[in-house]
Amino acid sequence: MTSSTTVHSPLRLYGRSGELAILEGLLARLWQGDGGALVLTAPPGLGRSALLREAAAAHRARGPVLHATASPDERGPHSLPRTADALLARLRERGAARPLLVCADDAHAWDPASRTALALAARSLGPGSRVALLIAADGGPAFAGLPALRLGPLDEDAAAALLDRLAGGGEGVSGGADGPGRRPPRLPGVTGGLDPVVRAELLREAAGNPRLLTGLIRRLTPDQLAGRTPLPCPLPGAEGVLAAHADRLDGLPAHTRALLLLAAAAQEHEPAGAGADALLLLRAGTRTGLPRDFLDGVLFGSAAPEGFLQRAGSRVHFSHPLFARAVLHHAPPARRRATHELLAALLAETGDRPALPGTPAAPSGDRDVLPLAALVQLSCAAPGPDTVLAARLEAAATAPYPHGERSSALCRAAALTTGPPLRSARFAAAAEQAALAGDPDRARALLARTGAAGEQSASPGLAPYVHGLLALRTGPVADAHAALIAAAALLGPYDPRRALDALLGAAEAAWVAGDAPGYLEAMGRIDPAPYDRAFASYRAGMCAVLAGRTEAGHALLRQCLDPVDPAPAALLRAGVAALVLGEVAAACRTGARALAAVRTAGPDALLPQALEHLAYAELRAGLHAGARAHALEGLHAARRTGQPDSSVHLHAVLALAASVEGPAEACAAHCDAALAGAGPHGLAQPATLATWARARADLAAGRSDEAAARLGPLVRPGPRQGHFAARMLAVPCYVEAAVLAGRGAEEAGELHAAVAEFAGWTARTADPQAPAQLARCQALLAPAEEADARYAEALAHHARAGGDFERARTQLLYGQWLRRRRRTREARTPLRDALVAFQRCSARAWAERAAGELRAAGEQGPSVRPATDGALSALTPQQQRIARCVAEGATNREVALRLSLSPRTVDHHLRNVFAALGIRSRTELARLLGPEGPSWPEVARP
């Protein structure tokens, strides 16, 4: 045993604040004369030794540090007694004068006698001891029963911080950190620093293991780190960590090692994290002669090798992915190849599972048509590049297997390929399948292996096409549009299917950006001749509508409403056509079909879009609860599949639903989330929808001024105009807000122009609510002698169209108009109907507004009476409404506009409120009605 005379630990460890706090507590107790023992357990590479060094550095100023390691001849630590009594006596002697810290590193590798002596000595250090033992080990049984601290992998933020330091050229410490405010220097030779895609791939490959991360980055060249040259496959630099993991295998029984090799090899054809099939392992183990009772005990009983294998149902998993890689790395090449060949033969005998419902498995035992999993196993057994096997893998990956499995197979095919152009093309095809599987990070990592832009490829345009697809869901849509247009030009001569998809993707990018010319450019490049009539009609109809030939475009789009093609993309196009036409019921039906098709056949990446389309159609149909449920599911799917642009769209849909159902806080939160993502990525459509939602929530709360200010730029001509497909939907809210805010006279020209444009849109659309909304707008702007008839016309249209929410809004405005003209008895009927309808469709804020109007009209009853306390019960309904608005901070003029009163009437009522409550100021009123005062609960439901 030797004492640490110099400890270099200038940097604090990344991501280990909790562990460091525990060590600080142990040292604090030691300094108070109360030592003890702690075992730091972790697989290799997670920083056990770094924590020991950190503890030693912290203790050196207060006492001696002994750092014990295994001797070179593996017989035990230098000068360390090999019996517990002798060791304990030595430690107590060294700690007699000053507290002693002993750091025993890699104790699992000590010889059995030394290991036993260390464990017994650790158990003997009780209260009052002036010795603390820190033992770093791999978690085996030698130190069971001692207090233990298990280290996990670094979290994402800590691993990223460590990578940034390593890339900056600093010292690679297992979790070291720079001082406050310091930025790591750039990697020499890397202009602009580490490439983001390479950075993400390194973090994914290292899986939070700092030693592995250090090994990976040190084996890559500056050009590879900067993204200028392709990444190697597989990434080099993991050998040291894998060898350290594999050291644990040598002491295991031969049967256990054989089963671990089978389990590690069987995972190679499975999706990441899926583990291995226990039944396949049973068959393989039996074929290799492993005892059946041993296999049953491990695979189906309670005898799994501790620390290596875990079971979950019929699947067998390694406790850490690096263990599986270490097993394969440790096995002799010939034995590893034989294992893969055995698994391939077993998979070929039974055939692979069908990829999709109704898809037959590969013929059993047919060596020419092997299932994909068997081919993957054969590729793992290949000793080097294999042109024939790579071609067979590529051909098999064209079958309808799950996209994740096809991506893995194409990646294997690329690894077996020597020619750079074909290798690059196969990596790009693997990236496309990863993107369709909903794994954009994996797709980008595979694209990083295709080479720099402009390099020769066997499939020119494929890599730009995948880049464009990723940008369509995760980046600025202007970038996606440009990338997909360029990719289509390259793909057109030899891959018309992908060229078509690229142009449709470019058109979608232009649509959500509000770029009508860009949409027409992309759609205009498509030759409809090779495709069916429904697609040709869709293309021509959409182009006609955006070019201003609405009648001809609608006639063409009606031919697309009931597609024969069951593919999800065709159904989604039919749903878009239905919404453009205003056929909201057809859009809901088609959206439900598209969602069912995606859930049945995939791809996973399309699930957020299918849910978004259905939710938006349900919003247009007034089915707000269903829209909210589908949008929430879509938001989870978008996050799971790494599609932030889809999340923006779904937040906008959720904001619209919350503007009806409430609460206002939910609407504001979803609106903020939508606008935060829409701005940087150029998503004009969800930005328009989110702004409309916020304005509609303002209207529900009586904040008509704010609503008009939000909606004006969306519906009026100018550079800030809303999205071309959504701005007409916001016109009725804008007219209502402007009139209620008292802007009718000063903005009369703009309001009448907006209503005239809305009238033209109403004449063209089949939306059943549009005629009623138009009549309502006309009633709001009509002179008194005509308004009655306009409101009656609007209500008649509502009776034919159905839908509680829009009808209730018209009834609310009509009742408010009647009450303002002192026709209070007449006003109660439409206001009462509005209240009941709002309550029926769970429009809480709107129901509260209707109840307030009904109280102001003199209606009494439990459904309109707010709960009151003490002096508040003495106020009239009108005084209660005014008191509440003033307590919220509204001026007399704002209250007058909100409640359709004159400022003079508001002032009169407010004086009476002050007198009734015995207060003198608005501040006292706000305090009385604030969080500590009487509450104003939601309107009671019948």
Buried (B, 14 or more C-beta within 10 A) or exposed (E): BEEBEEBEBEBBBBBBEEBBEBBEEBBEBBBEEBBBBBBBBBBBBBBBBBBBBBBBBBBBEEBBBBBBBBBEEEEBBEEBBBBBEEBBEBBBEBBEEEBBBBBBBBBBBBBEBBBBBBBBBBBBBEEEBBBBBBBBBBBBEBBEEBEBBEBEBBEEEBBBBBBBBBBBEBEBBBBBBBEEEEEBEBBEEBEEBBBEBBBBBBBBBBBBBBBBBBBBBEBBEBBBBBBBBBBBBEBEBBEBBBEBBBBBBEEBEEBBBBBBBBBBBBBBBBBEEEBBBBEBBBBBBEEBEBEEEBBEEBBBEEBBBEBBBBBEEEBBBBBBBBBBBBBBBBBEEEEBBBBBBBBBBBBBEBBBEEBEEEEEEBEEEEEEBBBBBBBBBBBBBBEEEBEEBBBBBBEBBEBEBBBBBBBBBBBBBBBBBEEBBBBBBBBBBBBBBBBBBBBBBBBBBBBBBBBEEEBEBBBBBBBBBBBBBBBBBBBBBBBBBBBBBBBBBBBBEEBBEBBBBBBBBBBBBBBBBBBBEBBBBBBEBBEBEEBEEBBBBBBBBBBBBBEEBBEBBBBBBBBBBEBEBEEBBBBBBBBBBBBBBBBBEBBBBBBBBBBBBBBEBBBBBBBBBBBBBBBBBBBBBBBBEBBBBBBBBBBBBBBEBBBBBBBBBBBBBBBBBBBBBBEBEBBBBBBBBBBEBBEEBBBBBBBBBBBBBBBBBBBBBBBBBBBBBBBBBBBBEEEEBBBBBBBBBBBBBBBBBBBBBBBBEEBEEBBBBBBEBBBEBBEBBBBBBBBBBBBBBBBBBBEEEEBBEBBEBBBEBBEEBEBBBBBBBBBBBBBBBBBBEEBBEBBBBBBBBBBBBBBBBBBBBBBBBBBBBBBBBBBEEEBBBBEBEEBBEEBBBBBBBBBBBBBBEBEBEBBBBBBBBEBEBBBEBBEBBBEBBEBEEBEBBBBBBEEEBBEBEBBBEE
